[in-house]
Amino acid sequence: MITTGLTFGELAALMKQSAGVTVDPAQLEKDPETPFSGLGVDSLGLLGIVGELENRHGVALPTDAERCKTPAEFVALVNNTLAGV
């Protein structure tokens, strides 16, 4: 069972690991509505993040997860999915 959700700090680490984009976790948390495109993360990078999260948690995320436009939208989707497990 999942007891914690995805944080902006974890998302920032995943963005660096899976998409090769370095983002300050504090800035990501401060302004989570900044579009992924403005942060340098494209749909392929987001797909890599989705795959890593699915592997870590053993849970399939919704098929539209890689279409999220902002970190806030993505974190909410992931956490809602994990909460339902």
PyMOL Python script that loads the backbone (N, CA, C, O; Angstrom):
from pymol import cmd

cmd.read_pdbstr("""\
ATOM      1  N   MET A   1       0.839  -1.186   0.000  1.00  0.00           N
ATOM      2  CA  MET A   1       0.000   0.000   0.000  1.00  0.00           C
ATOM      3  C   MET A   1       0.880   1.244   0.000  1.00  0.00           C
ATOM      4  O   MET A   1       1.914   1.289   0.667  1.00  0.00           O
ATOM      5  N   ILE A   2       0.455   2.254  -0.758  1.00  0.00           N
ATOM      6  CA  ILE A   2       1.196   3.500  -0.858  1.00  0.00           C
ATOM      7  C   ILE A   2       0.807   4.403   0.307  1.00  0.00           C
ATOM      8  O   ILE A   2      -0.376   4.654   0.536  1.00  0.00           O
ATOM      9  N   THR A   3       1.801   4.889   1.039  1.00  0.00           N
ATOM     10  CA  THR A   3       1.507   5.734   2.190  1.00  0.00           C
ATOM     11  C   THR A   3       1.861   7.192   1.947  1.00  0.00           C
ATOM     12  O   THR A   3       1.378   8.066   2.666  1.00  0.00           O
ATOM     13  N   THR A   4       2.675   7.468   0.971  1.00  0.00           N
ATOM     14  CA  THR A   4       3.026   8.850   0.668  1.00  0.00           C
ATOM     15  C   THR A   4       2.806   9.106  -0.807  1.00  0.00           C
ATOM     16  O   THR A   4       2.820   8.189  -1.629  1.00  0.00           O
ATOM     17  N   GLY A   5       2.603  10.367  -1.122  1.00  0.00           N
ATOM     18  CA  GLY A   5       2.400  10.740  -2.513  1.00  0.00           C
ATOM     19  C   GLY A   5       3.663  11.365  -3.090  1.00  0.00           C
ATOM     20  O   GLY A   5       4.678  11.506  -2.409  1.00  0.00           O
ATOM     21  N   LEU A   6       3.572  11.727  -4.337  1.00  0.00           N
ATOM     22  CA  LEU A   6       4.655  12.376  -5.047  1.00  0.00           C
ATOM     23  C   LEU A   6       4.757  13.824  -4.572  1.00  0.00           C
ATOM     24  O   LEU A   6       3.756  14.539  -4.520  1.00  0.00           O
ATOM     25  N   THR A   7       5.977  14.250  -4.225  1.00  0.00           N
ATOM     26  CA  THR A   7       6.209  15.633  -3.829  1.00  0.00           C
ATOM     27  C   THR A   7       6.861  16.371  -4.997  1.00  0.00           C
ATOM     28  O   THR A   7       7.339  15.758  -5.952  1.00  0.00           O
ATOM     29  N   PHE A   8       6.870  17.695  -4.898  1.00  0.00           N
ATOM     30  CA  PHE A   8       7.532  18.472  -5.939  1.00  0.00           C
ATOM     31  C   PHE A   8       9.041  18.226  -5.927  1.00  0.00           C
ATOM     32  O   PHE A   8       9.688  18.279  -6.973  1.00  0.00           O
ATOM     33  N   GLY A   9       9.598  17.960  -4.750  1.00  0.00           N
ATOM     34  CA  GLY A   9      11.017  17.627  -4.671  1.00  0.00           C
ATOM     35  C   GLY A   9      11.335  16.337  -5.404  1.00  0.00           C
ATOM     36  O   GLY A   9      12.333  16.250  -6.120  1.00  0.00           O
ATOM     37  N   GLU A  10      10.480  15.332  -5.223  1.00  0.00           N
ATOM     38  CA  GLU A  10      10.671  14.062  -5.927  1.00  0.00           C
ATOM     39  C   GLU A  10      10.482  14.245  -7.424  1.00  0.00           C
ATOM     40  O   GLU A  10      11.197  13.646  -8.227  1.00  0.00           O
ATOM     41  N   LEU A  11       9.511  15.079  -7.794  1.00  0.00           N
ATOM     42  CA  LEU A  11       9.291  15.338  -9.218  1.00  0.00           C
ATOM     43  C   LEU A  11      10.512  16.024  -9.822  1.00  0.00           C
ATOM     44  O   LEU A  11      10.920  15.693 -10.935  1.00  0.00           O
ATOM     45  N   ALA A  12      11.093  16.972  -9.102  1.00  0.00           N
ATOM     46  CA  ALA A  12      12.297  17.646  -9.600  1.00  0.00           C
ATOM     47  C   ALA A  12      13.432  16.645  -9.814  1.00  0.00           C
ATOM     48  O   ALA A  12      14.146  16.719 -10.814  1.00  0.00           O
ATOM     49  N   ALA A  13      13.600  15.710  -8.876  1.00  0.00           N
ATOM     50  CA  ALA A  13      14.632  14.679  -9.021  1.00  0.00           C
ATOM     51  C   ALA A  13      14.343  13.784 -10.224  1.00  0.00           C
ATOM     52  O   ALA A  13      15.255  13.418 -10.966  1.00  0.00           O
ATOM     53  N   LEU A  14      13.073  13.434 -10.413  1.00  0.00           N
ATOM     54  CA  LEU A  14      12.692  12.610 -11.567  1.00  0.00           C
ATOM     55  C   LEU A  14      12.894  13.357 -12.876  1.00  0.00           C
ATOM     56  O   LEU A  14      13.268  12.758 -13.884  1.00  0.00           O
ATOM     57  N   MET A  15      12.648  14.663 -12.863  1.00  0.00           N
ATOM     58  CA  MET A  15      12.848  15.468 -14.073  1.00  0.00           C
ATOM     59  C   MET A  15      14.322  15.441 -14.470  1.00  0.00           C
ATOM     60  O   MET A  15      14.646  15.380 -15.656  1.00  0.00           O
ATOM     61  N   LYS A  16      15.206  15.488 -13.487  1.00  0.00           N
ATOM     62  CA  LYS A  16      16.641  15.440 -13.784  1.00  0.00           C
ATOM     63  C   LYS A  16      17.037  14.047 -14.256  1.00  0.00           C
ATOM     64  O   LYS A  16      17.762  13.906 -15.241  1.00  0.00           O
ATOM     65  N   GLN A  17      16.565  13.019 -13.556  1.00  0.00           N
ATOM     66  CA  GLN A  17      16.931  11.635 -13.867  1.00  0.00           C
ATOM     67  C   GLN A  17      16.363  11.173 -15.204  1.00  0.00           C
ATOM     68  O   GLN A  17      17.083  10.600 -16.021  1.00  0.00           O
ATOM     69  N   SER A  18      15.078  11.418 -15.429  1.00  0.00           N
ATOM     70  CA  SER A  18      14.401  10.843 -16.599  1.00  0.00           C
ATOM     71  C   SER A  18      14.357  11.759 -17.810  1.00  0.00           C
ATOM     72  O   SER A  18      14.298  11.284 -18.944  1.00  0.00           O
ATOM     73  N   ALA A  19      14.385  13.077 -17.580  1.00  0.00           N
ATOM     74  CA  ALA A  19      14.265  14.002 -18.701  1.00  0.00           C
ATOM     75  C   ALA A  19      15.522  14.841 -18.906  1.00  0.00           C
ATOM     76  O   ALA A  19      15.628  15.573 -19.891  1.00  0.00           O
ATOM     77  N   GLY A  20      16.480  14.737 -17.973  1.00  0.00           N
ATOM     78  CA  GLY A  20      17.719  15.486 -18.116  1.00  0.00           C
ATOM     79  C   GLY A  20      17.562  16.979 -17.880  1.00  0.00           C
ATOM     80  O   GLY A  20      18.373  17.772 -18.359  1.00  0.00           O
ATOM     81  N   VAL A  21      16.520  17.371 -17.142  1.00  0.00           N
ATOM     82  CA  VAL A  21      16.244  18.783 -16.891  1.00  0.00           C
ATOM     83  C   VAL A  21      16.410  19.065 -15.405  1.00  0.00           C
ATOM     84  O   VAL A  21      15.773  18.424 -14.569  1.00  0.00           O
ATOM     85  N   THR A  22      17.260  20.016 -15.083  1.00  0.00           N
ATOM     86  CA  THR A  22      17.478  20.382 -13.685  1.00  0.00           C
ATOM     87  C   THR A  22      16.570  21.539 -13.313  1.00  0.00           C
ATOM     88  O   THR A  22      16.606  22.604 -13.930  1.00  0.00           O
ATOM     89  N   VAL A  23      15.753  21.311 -12.289  1.00  0.00           N
ATOM     90  CA  VAL A  23      14.821  22.322 -11.799  1.00  0.00           C
ATOM     91  C   VAL A  23      14.974  22.401 -10.288  1.00  0.00           C
ATOM     92  O   VAL A  23      15.052  21.374  -9.615  1.00  0.00           O
ATOM     93  N   ASP A  24      15.017  23.607  -9.758  1.00  0.00           N
ATOM     94  CA  ASP A  24      15.101  23.810  -8.317  1.00  0.00           C
ATOM     95  C   ASP A  24      13.780  23.359  -7.687  1.00  0.00           C
ATOM     96  O   ASP A  24      12.725  23.899  -8.021  1.00  0.00           O
ATOM     97  N   PRO A  25      13.825  22.373  -6.779  1.00  0.00           N
ATOM     98  CA  PRO A  25      12.592  21.882  -6.156  1.00  0.00           C
ATOM     99  C   PRO A  25      11.794  22.987  -5.462  1.00  0.00           C
ATOM    100  O   PRO A  25      10.564  22.979  -5.504  1.00  0.00           O
ATOM    101  N   ALA A  26      12.479  23.931  -4.830  1.00  0.00           N
ATOM    102  CA  ALA A  26      11.784  25.023  -4.147  1.00  0.00           C
ATOM    103  C   ALA A  26      11.035  25.893  -5.149  1.00  0.00           C
ATOM    104  O   ALA A  26       9.914  26.327  -4.886  1.00  0.00           O
ATOM    105  N   GLN A  27      11.655  26.144  -6.296  1.00  0.00           N
ATOM    106  CA  GLN A  27      10.990  26.946  -7.329  1.00  0.00           C
ATOM    107  C   GLN A  27       9.793  26.192  -7.904  1.00  0.00           C
ATOM    108  O   GLN A  27       8.754  26.787  -8.188  1.00  0.00           O
ATOM    109  N   LEU A  28       9.947  24.892  -8.071  1.00  0.00           N
ATOM    110  CA  LEU A  28       8.858  24.068  -8.592  1.00  0.00           C
ATOM    111  C   LEU A  28       7.669  24.103  -7.637  1.00  0.00           C
ATOM    112  O   LEU A  28       6.519  24.188  -8.070  1.00  0.00           O
ATOM    113  N   GLU A  29       7.950  24.037  -6.339  1.00  0.00           N
ATOM    114  CA  GLU A  29       6.881  24.078  -5.345  1.00  0.00           C
ATOM    115  C   GLU A  29       6.261  25.469  -5.252  1.00  0.00           C
ATOM    116  O   GLU A  29       5.058  25.604  -5.028  1.00  0.00           O
ATOM    117  N   LYS A  30       7.084  26.501  -5.426  1.00  0.00           N
ATOM    118  CA  LYS A  30       6.609  27.876  -5.351  1.00  0.00           C
ATOM    119  C   LYS A  30       5.696  28.230  -6.523  1.00  0.00           C
ATOM    120  O   LYS A  30       4.708  28.947  -6.358  1.00  0.00           O
ATOM    121  N   ASP A  31       6.033  27.725  -7.700  1.00  0.00           N
ATOM    122  CA  ASP A  31       5.262  28.052  -8.909  1.00  0.00           C
ATOM    123  C   ASP A  31       4.942  26.782  -9.692  1.00  0.00           C
ATOM    124  O   ASP A  31       5.476  26.578 -10.782  1.00  0.00           O
ATOM    125  N   PRO A  32       4.067  25.918  -9.145  1.00  0.00           N
ATOM    126  CA  PRO A  32       3.785  24.630  -9.779  1.00  0.00           C
ATOM    127  C   PRO A  32       2.942  24.721 -11.054  1.00  0.00           C
ATOM    128  O   PRO A  32       2.733  23.716 -11.734  1.00  0.00           O
ATOM    129  N   GLU A  33       2.464  25.914 -11.374  1.00  0.00           N
ATOM    130  CA  GLU A  33       1.654  26.080 -12.584  1.00  0.00           C
ATOM    131  C   GLU A  33       2.488  26.449 -13.800  1.00  0.00           C
ATOM    132  O   GLU A  33       1.942  26.659 -14.883  1.00  0.00           O
ATOM    133  N   THR A  34       3.812  26.530 -13.637  1.00  0.00           N
ATOM    134  CA  THR A  34       4.690  26.774 -14.781  1.00  0.00           C
ATOM    135  C   THR A  34       4.578  25.574 -15.719  1.00  0.00           C
ATOM    136  O   THR A  34       4.769  24.438 -15.284  1.00  0.00           O
ATOM    137  N   PRO A  35       4.275  25.799 -16.984  1.00  0.00           N
ATOM    138  CA  PRO A  35       4.136  24.662 -17.910  1.00  0.00           C
ATOM    139  C   PRO A  35       5.431  23.852 -18.012  1.00  0.00           C
ATOM    140  O   PRO A  35       6.532  24.396 -17.936  1.00  0.00           O
ATOM    141  N   PHE A  36       5.269  22.542 -18.185  1.00  0.00           N
ATOM    142  CA  PHE A  36       6.442  21.689 -18.385  1.00  0.00           C
ATOM    143  C   PHE A  36       7.273  22.204 -19.560  1.00  0.00           C
ATOM    144  O   PHE A  36       8.503  22.166 -19.515  1.00  0.00           O
ATOM    145  N   SER A  37       6.612  22.681 -20.603  1.00  0.00           N
ATOM    146  CA  SER A  37       7.343  23.182 -21.764  1.00  0.00           C
ATOM    147  C   SER A  37       8.239  24.359 -21.388  1.00  0.00           C
ATOM    148  O   SER A  37       9.328  24.510 -21.942  1.00  0.00           O
ATOM    149  N   GLY A  38       7.792  25.188 -20.456  1.00  0.00           N
ATOM    150  CA  GLY A  38       8.603  26.308 -19.988  1.00  0.00           C
ATOM    151  C   GLY A  38       9.774  25.871 -19.126  1.00  0.00           C
ATOM    152  O   GLY A  38      10.738  26.616 -18.951  1.00  0.00           O
ATOM    153  N   LEU A  39       9.688  24.659 -18.587  1.00  0.00           N
ATOM    154  CA  LEU A  39      10.761  24.105 -17.770  1.00  0.00           C
ATOM    155  C   LEU A  39      11.741  23.278 -18.600  1.00  0.00           C
ATOM    156  O   LEU A  39      12.779  22.847 -18.097  1.00  0.00           O
ATOM    157  N   GLY A  40      11.409  23.059 -19.870  1.00  0.00           N
ATOM    158  CA  GLY A  40      12.283  22.281 -20.748  1.00  0.00           C
ATOM    159  C   GLY A  40      11.961  20.806 -20.802  1.00  0.00           C
ATOM    160  O   GLY A  40      12.760  20.015 -21.303  1.00  0.00           O
ATOM    161  N   VAL A  41      10.790  20.419 -20.289  1.00  0.00           N
ATOM    162  CA  VAL A  41      10.389  19.006 -20.307  1.00  0.00           C
ATOM    163  C   VAL A  41       9.369  18.809 -21.425  1.00  0.00           C
ATOM    164  O   VAL A  41       8.303  19.425 -21.420  1.00  0.00           O
ATOM    165  N   ASP A  42       9.702  17.950 -22.379  1.00  0.00           N
ATOM    166  CA  ASP A  42       8.766  17.659 -23.459  1.00  0.00           C
ATOM    167  C   ASP A  42       7.970  16.395 -23.133  1.00  0.00           C
ATOM    168  O   ASP A  42       8.162  15.793 -22.077  1.00  0.00           O
ATOM    169  N   SER A  43       7.089  16.001 -24.031  1.00  0.00           N
ATOM    170  CA  SER A  43       6.223  14.842 -23.774  1.00  0.00           C
ATOM    171  C   SER A  43       7.033  13.559 -23.622  1.00  0.00           C
ATOM    172  O   SER A  43       6.645  12.676 -22.857  1.00  0.00           O
ATOM    173  N   LEU A  44       8.133  13.441 -24.327  1.00  0.00           N
ATOM    174  CA  LEU A  44       8.978  12.253 -24.198  1.00  0.00           C
ATOM    175  C   LEU A  44       9.646  12.201 -22.818  1.00  0.00           C
ATOM    176  O   LEU A  44       9.749  11.133 -22.215  1.00  0.00           O
ATOM    177  N   GLY A  45      10.092  13.342 -22.331  1.00  0.00           N
ATOM    178  CA  GLY A  45      10.661  13.406 -20.991  1.00  0.00           C
ATOM    179  C   GLY A  45       9.635  13.062 -19.934  1.00  0.00           C
ATOM    180  O   GLY A  45       9.933  12.350 -18.975  1.00  0.00           O
ATOM    181  N   LEU A  46       8.421  13.569 -20.110  1.00  0.00           N
ATOM    182  CA  LEU A  46       7.354  13.276 -19.158  1.00  0.00           C
ATOM    183  C   LEU A  46       6.983  11.801 -19.214  1.00  0.00           C
ATOM    184  O   LEU A  46       6.656  11.202 -18.190  1.00  0.00           O
ATOM    185  N   LEU A  47       7.033  11.222 -20.393  1.00  0.00           N
ATOM    186  CA  LEU A  47       6.766   9.786 -20.532  1.00  0.00           C
ATOM    187  C   LEU A  47       7.809   8.971 -19.759  1.00  0.00           C
ATOM    188  O   LEU A  47       7.475   7.950 -19.158  1.00  0.00           O
ATOM    189  N   GLY A  48       9.055   9.414 -19.772  1.00  0.00           N
ATOM    190  CA  GLY A  48      10.100   8.751 -18.992  1.00  0.00           C
ATOM    191  C   GLY A  48       9.827   8.842 -17.500  1.00  0.00           C
ATOM    192  O   GLY A  48      10.069   7.886 -16.762  1.00  0.00           O
ATOM    193  N   ILE A  49       9.326   9.985 -17.054  1.00  0.00           N
ATOM    194  CA  ILE A  49       8.981  10.167 -15.643  1.00  0.00           C
ATOM    195  C   ILE A  49       7.824   9.245 -15.271  1.00  0.00           C
ATOM    196  O   ILE A  49       7.846   8.613 -14.215  1.00  0.00           O
ATOM    197  N   VAL A  50       6.823   9.169 -16.130  1.00  0.00           N
ATOM    198  CA  VAL A  50       5.679   8.283 -15.897  1.00  0.00           C
ATOM    199  C   VAL A  50       6.160   6.839 -15.767  1.00  0.00           C
ATOM    200  O   VAL A  50       5.757   6.130 -14.845  1.00  0.00           O
ATOM    201  N   GLY A  51       7.021   6.403 -16.688  1.00  0.00           N
ATOM    202  CA  GLY A  51       7.535   5.036 -16.650  1.00  0.00           C
ATOM    203  C   GLY A  51       8.291   4.741 -15.367  1.00  0.00           C
ATOM    204  O   GLY A  51       8.140   3.664 -14.790  1.00  0.00           O
ATOM    205  N   GLU A  52       9.100   5.684 -14.920  1.00  0.00           N
ATOM    206  CA  GLU A  52       9.861   5.495 -13.687  1.00  0.00           C
ATOM    207  C   GLU A  52       8.920   5.376 -12.489  1.00  0.00           C
ATOM    208  O   GLU A  52       9.122   4.520 -11.628  1.00  0.00           O
ATOM    209  N   LEU A  53       7.901   6.222 -12.429  1.00  0.00           N
ATOM    210  CA  LEU A  53       6.936   6.148 -11.324  1.00  0.00           C
ATOM    211  C   LEU A  53       6.165   4.829 -11.343  1.00  0.00           C
ATOM    212  O   LEU A  53       5.921   4.235 -10.293  1.00  0.00           O
ATOM    213  N   GLU A  54       5.786   4.375 -12.528  1.00  0.00           N
ATOM    214  CA  GLU A  54       5.073   3.100 -12.628  1.00  0.00           C
ATOM    215  C   GLU A  54       5.954   1.953 -12.143  1.00  0.00           C
ATOM    216  O   GLU A  54       5.475   1.051 -11.457  1.00  0.00           O
ATOM    217  N   ASN A  55       7.228   1.982 -12.492  1.00  0.00           N
ATOM    218  CA  ASN A  55       8.158   0.944 -12.034  1.00  0.00           C
ATOM    219  C   ASN A  55       8.351   0.991 -10.528  1.00  0.00           C
ATOM    220  O   ASN A  55       8.367  -0.053  -9.876  1.00  0.00           O
ATOM    221  N   ARG A  56       8.496   2.161  -9.975  1.00  0.00           N
ATOM    222  CA  ARG A  56       8.721   2.316  -8.534  1.00  0.00           C
ATOM    223  C   ARG A  56       7.542   1.832  -7.708  1.00  0.00           C
ATOM    224  O   ARG A  56       7.711   1.177  -6.680  1.00  0.00           O
ATOM    225  N   HIS A  57       6.336   2.169  -8.178  1.00  0.00           N
ATOM    226  CA  HIS A  57       5.145   1.900  -7.373  1.00  0.00           C
ATOM    227  C   HIS A  57       4.373   0.660  -7.817  1.00  0.00           C
ATOM    228  O   HIS A  57       3.456   0.220  -7.124  1.00  0.00           O
ATOM    229  N   GLY A  58       4.736   0.099  -8.957  1.00  0.00           N
ATOM    230  CA  GLY A  58       4.028  -1.078  -9.449  1.00  0.00           C
ATOM    231  C   GLY A  58       2.582  -0.793  -9.786  1.00  0.00           C
ATOM    232  O   GLY A  58       1.723  -1.670  -9.689  1.00  0.00           O
ATOM    233  N   VAL A  59       2.320   0.439 -10.184  1.00  0.00           N
ATOM    234  CA  VAL A  59       0.957   0.888 -10.487  1.00  0.00           C
ATOM    235  C   VAL A  59       0.970   1.573 -11.848  1.00  0.00           C
ATOM    236  O   VAL A  59       1.847   2.390 -12.131  1.00  0.00           O
ATOM    237  N   ALA A  60       0.009   1.242 -12.677  1.00  0.00           N
ATOM    238  CA  ALA A  60      -0.119   1.915 -13.965  1.00  0.00           C
ATOM    239  C   ALA A  60      -0.793   3.264 -13.760  1.00  0.00           C
ATOM    240  O   ALA A  60      -1.851   3.357 -13.138  1.00  0.00           O
ATOM    241  N   LEU A  61      -0.168   4.304 -14.290  1.00  0.00           N
ATOM    242  CA  LEU A  61      -0.783   5.625 -14.240  1.00  0.00           C
ATOM    243  C   LEU A  61      -1.744   5.762 -15.417  1.00  0.00           C
ATOM    244  O   LEU A  61      -1.621   5.032 -16.400  1.00  0.00           O
ATOM    245  N   PRO A  62      -2.690   6.681 -15.330  1.00  0.00           N
ATOM    246  CA  PRO A  62      -3.628   6.867 -16.445  1.00  0.00           C
ATOM    247  C   PRO A  62      -2.881   7.134 -17.751  1.00  0.00           C
ATOM    248  O   PRO A  62      -1.794   7.711 -17.752  1.00  0.00           O
ATOM    249  N   THR A  63      -3.475   6.710 -18.852  1.00  0.00           N
ATOM    250  CA  THR A  63      -2.814   6.835 -20.153  1.00  0.00           C
ATOM    251  C   THR A  63      -2.556   8.280 -20.546  1.00  0.00           C
ATOM    252  O   THR A  63      -1.693   8.536 -21.386  1.00  0.00           O
ATOM    253  N   ASP A  64      -3.269   9.220 -19.974  1.00  0.00           N
ATOM    254  CA  ASP A  64      -3.062  10.624 -20.329  1.00  0.00           C
ATOM    255  C   ASP A  64      -2.092  11.336 -19.385  1.00  0.00           C
ATOM    256  O   ASP A  64      -1.975  12.560 -19.446  1.00  0.00           O
ATOM    257  N   ALA A  65      -1.397  10.605 -18.519  1.00  0.00           N
ATOM    258  CA  ALA A  65      -0.480  11.222 -17.553  1.00  0.00           C
ATOM    259  C   ALA A  65       0.603  12.036 -18.252  1.00  0.00           C
ATOM    260  O   ALA A  65       0.987  13.100 -17.765  1.00  0.00           O
ATOM    261  N   GLU A  66       1.098  11.553 -19.381  1.00  0.00           N
ATOM    262  CA  GLU A  66       2.160  12.282 -20.067  1.00  0.00           C
ATOM    263  C   GLU A  66       1.644  13.509 -20.809  1.00  0.00           C
ATOM    264  O   GLU A  66       2.429  14.243 -21.408  1.00  0.00           O
ATOM    265  N   ARG A  67       0.348  13.736 -20.775  1.00  0.00           N
ATOM    266  CA  ARG A  67      -0.228  14.926 -21.416  1.00  0.00           C
ATOM    267  C   ARG A  67      -0.468  16.061 -20.426  1.00  0.00           C
ATOM    268  O   ARG A  67      -0.957  17.122 -20.815  1.00  0.00           O
ATOM    269  N   CYS A  68      -0.135  15.855 -19.163  1.00  0.00           N
ATOM    270  CA  CYS A  68      -0.288  16.917 -18.164  1.00  0.00           C
ATOM    271  C   CYS A  68       0.555  18.112 -18.589  1.00  0.00           C
ATOM    272  O   CYS A  68       1.675  17.956 -19.075  1.00  0.00           O
ATOM    273  N   LYS A  69       0.009  19.292 -18.402  1.00  0.00           N
ATOM    274  CA  LYS A  69       0.686  20.511 -18.841  1.00  0.00           C
ATOM    275  C   LYS A  69       1.569  21.147 -17.775  1.00  0.00           C
ATOM    276  O   LYS A  69       2.531  21.842 -18.100  1.00  0.00           O
ATOM    277  N   THR A  70       1.246  20.914 -16.492  1.00  0.00           N
ATOM    278  CA  THR A  70       1.999  21.568 -15.421  1.00  0.00           C
ATOM    279  C   THR A  70       2.384  20.559 -14.344  1.00  0.00           C
ATOM    280  O   THR A  70       1.759  19.506 -14.222  1.00  0.00           O
ATOM    281  N   PRO A  71       3.412  20.883 -13.565  1.00  0.00           N
ATOM    282  CA  PRO A  71       3.759  20.015 -12.438  1.00  0.00           C
ATOM    283  C   PRO A  71       2.601  19.844 -11.453  1.00  0.00           C
ATOM    284  O   PRO A  71       2.406  18.752 -10.920  1.00  0.00           O
ATOM    285  N   ALA A  72       1.834  20.901 -11.206  1.00  0.00           N
ATOM    286  CA  ALA A  72       0.708  20.797 -10.276  1.00  0.00           C
ATOM    287  C   ALA A  72      -0.312  19.781 -10.766  1.00  0.00           C
ATOM    288  O   ALA A  72      -0.807  18.965  -9.989  1.00  0.00           O
ATOM    289  N   GLU A  73      -0.624  19.831 -12.046  1.00  0.00           N
ATOM    290  CA  GLU A  73      -1.577  18.889 -12.643  1.00  0.00           C
ATOM    291  C   GLU A  73      -1.039  17.455 -12.563  1.00  0.00           C
ATOM    292  O   GLU A  73      -1.778  16.521 -12.251  1.00  0.00           O
ATOM    293  N   PHE A  74       0.252  17.296 -12.849  1.00  0.00           N
ATOM    294  CA  PHE A  74       0.867  15.967 -12.845  1.00  0.00           C
ATOM    295  C   PHE A  74       0.912  15.382 -11.435  1.00  0.00           C
ATOM    296  O   PHE A  74       0.551  14.222 -11.236  1.00  0.00           O
ATOM    297  N   VAL A  75       1.350  16.171 -10.461  1.00  0.00           N
ATOM    298  CA  VAL A  75       1.430  15.693  -9.077  1.00  0.00           C
ATOM    299  C   VAL A  75       0.041  15.303  -8.572  1.00  0.00           C
ATOM    300  O   VAL A  75      -0.106  14.280  -7.903  1.00  0.00           O
ATOM    301  N   ALA A  76      -0.972  16.103  -8.883  1.00  0.00           N
ATOM    302  CA  ALA A  76      -2.344  15.788  -8.460  1.00  0.00           C
ATOM    303  C   ALA A  76      -2.811  14.478  -9.088  1.00  0.00           C
ATOM    304  O   ALA A  76      -3.401  13.645  -8.401  1.00  0.00           O
ATOM    305  N   LEU A  77      -2.559  14.286 -10.369  1.00  0.00           N
ATOM    306  CA  LEU A  77      -2.969  13.063 -11.061  1.00  0.00           C
ATOM    307  C   LEU A  77      -2.277  11.834 -10.458  1.00  0.00           C
ATOM    308  O   LEU A  77      -2.917  10.820 -10.181  1.00  0.00           O
ATOM    309  N   VAL A  78      -0.970  11.945 -10.261  1.00  0.00           N
ATOM    310  CA  VAL A  78      -0.208  10.822  -9.693  1.00  0.00           C
ATOM    311  C   VAL A  78      -0.710  10.501  -8.286  1.00  0.00           C
ATOM    312  O   VAL A  78      -0.962   9.340  -7.965  1.00  0.00           O
ATOM    313  N   ASN A  79      -0.853  11.519  -7.456  1.00  0.00           N
ATOM    314  CA  ASN A  79      -1.265  11.288  -6.079  1.00  0.00           C
ATOM    315  C   ASN A  79      -2.688  10.748  -5.987  1.00  0.00           C
ATOM    316  O   ASN A  79      -2.970   9.908  -5.133  1.00  0.00           O
ATOM    317  N   ASN A  80      -3.583  11.211  -6.845  1.00  0.00           N
ATOM    318  CA  ASN A  80      -4.940  10.645  -6.874  1.00  0.00           C
ATOM    319  C   ASN A  80      -4.917   9.187  -7.296  1.00  0.00           C
ATOM    320  O   ASN A  80      -5.662   8.370  -6.755  1.00  0.00           O
ATOM    321  N   THR A  81      -4.071   8.860  -8.253  1.00  0.00           N
ATOM    322  CA  THR A  81      -3.950   7.468  -8.706  1.00  0.00           C
ATOM    323  C   THR A  81      -3.384   6.589  -7.596  1.00  0.00           C
ATOM    324  O   THR A  81      -3.904   5.503  -7.341  1.00  0.00           O
ATOM    325  N   LEU A  82      -2.330   7.046  -6.937  1.00  0.00           N
ATOM    326  CA  LEU A  82      -1.704   6.263  -5.869  1.00  0.00           C
ATOM    327  C   LEU A  82      -2.635   6.125  -4.666  1.00  0.00           C
ATOM    328  O   LEU A  82      -2.617   5.101  -3.983  1.00  0.00           O
ATOM    329  N   ALA A  83      -3.438   7.136  -4.406  1.00  0.00           N
ATOM    330  CA  ALA A  83      -4.371   7.081  -3.275  1.00  0.00           C
ATOM    331  C   ALA A  83      -5.462   6.042  -3.501  1.00  0.00           C
ATOM    332  O   ALA A  83      -6.023   5.499  -2.550  1.00  0.00           O
ATOM    333  N   GLY A  84      -5.755   5.771  -4.766  1.00  0.00           N
ATOM    334  CA  GLY A  84      -6.807   4.809  -5.083  1.00  0.00           C
ATOM    335  C   GLY A  84      -6.346   3.376  -5.071  1.00  0.00           C
ATOM    336  O   GLY A  84      -7.145   2.460  -5.262  1.00  0.00           O
ATOM    337  N   VAL A  85      -5.053   3.173  -4.847  1.00  0.00           N
ATOM    338  CA  VAL A  85      -4.497   1.806  -4.853  1.00  0.00           C
ATOM    339  C   VAL A  85      -4.734   1.136  -3.530  1.00  0.00           C
ATOM    340  O   VAL A  85      -4.340  -0.015  -3.342  1.00  0.00           O
TER     341      VAL A  85
END
""", "prot")
cmd.dss("prot")
cmd.show_as("cartoon", "prot")
cmd.util.cbc("prot")
cmd.orient("prot")
